[in-house]
Amino acid sequence: MHSPHPRWWRSKNWDEHVEHLEQMASSDAFRALRDRILELACLRAEDRLLDVGAGTGLLALAAAPHVAHVSALDFSPAMCHRLQAKAGHVGASNVDVLINTATDLPLADGTIDVTVSNYCFHHLTEADKRRALSEIARVLRPGGRLVFADMMFTVTLTSQRDRAVVALLVKRMLRRGPAGVVRLCKNAARILTRRWEHPASTGWWHDALVAAGFVDVTVRALEHEGGIACARRPA
């Protein structure tokens, strides 16, 4: 049965966006962000690492040579299939690919040394973000680290940075000509009907991490719409 709504109105089906994500992951900006996340994660040879929202393996495959084991989790079967194929191609035998959600991690308590993620959490509602943090805290061992990057602004335009970020995103879309105008209108409709993504501010993330029981919390806005957070489960 066909949906009564046009394709752009419906929730994004990530199985249809594997190639698009591969293009994004190959960009200089995303590779630089990947390197920064892994640098802050302070990877060790004995670490067991979890990549939440692994996509096609931007973080997971880069981390694999430096740790003992990688659990790469994504809820899109198509993304996971591509990641598995790439892991086999590069001989990353220490990578396990898991199909599941960030709010229901299929891992035992205290079995992960470091959790990383890149541009995953803005797809979750605030309630699901909190559930994901609770799950990450559960699977991290005492003293385990969390490092992630994500969109970190709000569309309420309440701060100078929020206004600057939204203006930048609008300019990016308008530079694409008519196609960009169409996309801008679609995104505006999604925002008005609460069907858009759910980015949160750096302040929200700081408070949420502290509320989830993490310590040594730092959240820093980047020069674009993103931000990067580091935290640790208490020892």
URPE-V336619 format. One record per residue. RES is the residue in three letters. OMEGA is omega in degrees with one decimal (999 if undefined). Layout:
RES_OMEGA ; RES_OMEGA
This chain:
MET_-178.0 ; HIS_176.4 ; SER_177.7 ; PRO_-177.6 ; HIS_175.8 ; PRO_-174.1 ; ARG_-176.7 ; TRP_-178.0 ; TRP_-173.7 ; ARG_176.0 ; SER_-176.3 ; LYS_174.5 ; ASN_-173.3 ; TRP_175.7 ; ASP_-178.8 ; GLU_-171.9 ; HIS_-178.7 ; VAL_-177.1 ; GLU_178.2 ; HIS_178.9 ; LEU_176.8 ; GLU_178.6 ; GLN_178.6 ; MET_-177.0 ; ALA_-179.5 ; SER_-178.8 ; SER_179.1 ; ASP_-177.1 ; ALA_-178.6 ; PHE_177.2 ; ARG_176.9 ; ALA_178.5 ; LEU_174.5 ; ARG_-177.6 ; ASP_180.0 ; ARG_178.4 ; ILE_-177.2 ; LEU_175.3 ; GLU_-179.5 ; LEU_180.0 ; ALA_177.4 ; CYS_-173.7 ; LEU_177.8 ; ARG_-174.6 ; ALA_-177.5 ; GLU_-175.0 ; ASP_166.5 ; ARG_-170.3 ; LEU_173.4 ; LEU_174.6 ; ASP_-177.7 ; VAL_-175.1 ; GLY_-170.1 ; ALA_-178.3 ; GLY_180.0 ; THR_168.8 ; GLY_-178.5 ; LEU_179.9 ; LEU_-172.4 ; ALA_-176.3 ; LEU_176.4 ; ALA_-178.8 ; ALA_-170.8 ; ALA_-178.4 ; PRO_-172.2 ; HIS_-177.1 ; VAL_-179.4 ; ALA_-175.1 ; HIS_177.3 ; VAL_167.8 ; SER_-177.0 ; ALA_-172.8 ; LEU_172.9 ; ASP_-178.2 ; PHE_177.7 ; SER_177.9 ; PRO_-179.4 ; ALA_176.4 ; MET_-178.3 ; CYS_178.0 ; HIS_178.8 ; ARG_-179.9 ; LEU_179.5 ; GLN_179.4 ; ALA_179.9 ; LYS_177.7 ; ALA_177.7 ; GLY_-178.2 ; HIS_-178.3 ; VAL_177.8 ; GLY_179.8 ; ALA_-174.8 ; SER_-179.8 ; ASN_-179.9 ; VAL_171.7 ; ASP_-179.5 ; VAL_-175.8 ; LEU_175.8 ; ILE_179.0 ; ASN_-176.6 ; THR_178.8 ; ALA_-178.3 ; THR_-179.3 ; ASP_-174.6 ; LEU_-177.3 ; PRO_-176.3 ; LEU_-179.4 ; ALA_179.3 ; ASP_170.8 ; GLY_-176.5 ; THR_-175.6 ; ILE_178.4 ; ASP_-178.0 ; VAL_176.1 ; THR_176.5 ; VAL_177.3 ; SER_180.0 ; ASN_175.6 ; TYR_176.6 ; CYS_-165.7 ; PHE_180.0 ; HIS_174.5 ; HIS_-177.7 ; LEU_172.0 ; THR_179.3 ; GLU_179.7 ; ALA_179.9 ; ASP_173.2 ; LYS_-179.6 ; ARG_177.5 ; ARG_178.5 ; ALA_178.0 ; LEU_177.9 ; SER_178.3 ; GLU_178.7 ; ILE_177.5 ; ALA_-179.5 ; ARG_-174.5 ; VAL_177.1 ; LEU_173.2 ; ARG_173.9 ; PRO_-176.6 ; GLY_-178.9 ; GLY_-173.4 ; ARG_173.9 ; LEU_176.4 ; VAL_177.7 ; PHE_172.6 ; ALA_-179.6 ; ASP_166.4 ; MET_179.0 ; MET_173.9 ; PHE_174.9 ; THR_-179.2 ; VAL_177.6 ; THR_176.8 ; LEU_-176.7 ; THR_179.7 ; SER_179.4 ; GLN_179.5 ; ARG_178.5 ; ASP_-179.5 ; ARG_-179.9 ; ALA_-179.9 ; VAL_179.9 ; VAL_177.9 ; ALA_178.4 ; LEU_179.8 ; LEU_177.8 ; VAL_179.6 ; LYS_178.4 ; ARG_-178.5 ; MET_-178.9 ; LEU_178.1 ; ARG_-179.5 ; ARG_176.6 ; GLY_-177.1 ; PRO_179.6 ; ALA_178.6 ; GLY_177.4 ; VAL_178.6 ; VAL_-179.9 ; ARG_179.1 ; LEU_179.4 ; CYS_178.8 ; LYS_-179.8 ; ASN_177.7 ; ALA_178.6 ; ALA_178.8 ; ARG_179.8 ; ILE_-178.1 ; LEU_-179.4 ; THR_177.9 ; ARG_179.3 ; ARG_-178.7 ; TRP_175.6 ; GLU_-172.7 ; HIS_177.9 ; PRO_177.8 ; ALA_-177.0 ; SER_176.6 ; THR_179.0 ; GLY_178.0 ; TRP_-178.8 ; TRP_178.6 ; HIS_-177.9 ; ASP_-179.0 ; ALA_178.7 ; LEU_177.7 ; VAL_-179.8 ; ALA_178.9 ; ALA_175.4 ; GLY_179.7 ; PHE_177.1 ; VAL_-177.6 ; ASP_-174.7 ; VAL_171.1 ; THR_177.5 ; VAL_-173.9 ; ARG_175.0 ; ALA_175.6 ; LEU_-173.7 ; GLU_177.6 ; HIS_-177.0 ; GLU_-172.6 ; GLY_173.7 ; GLY_-178.5 ; ILE_-175.5 ; ALA_175.3 ; CYS_178.6 ; ALA_-178.4 ; ARG_172.2 ; ARG_-179.4 ; PRO_179.3 ; ALA_999
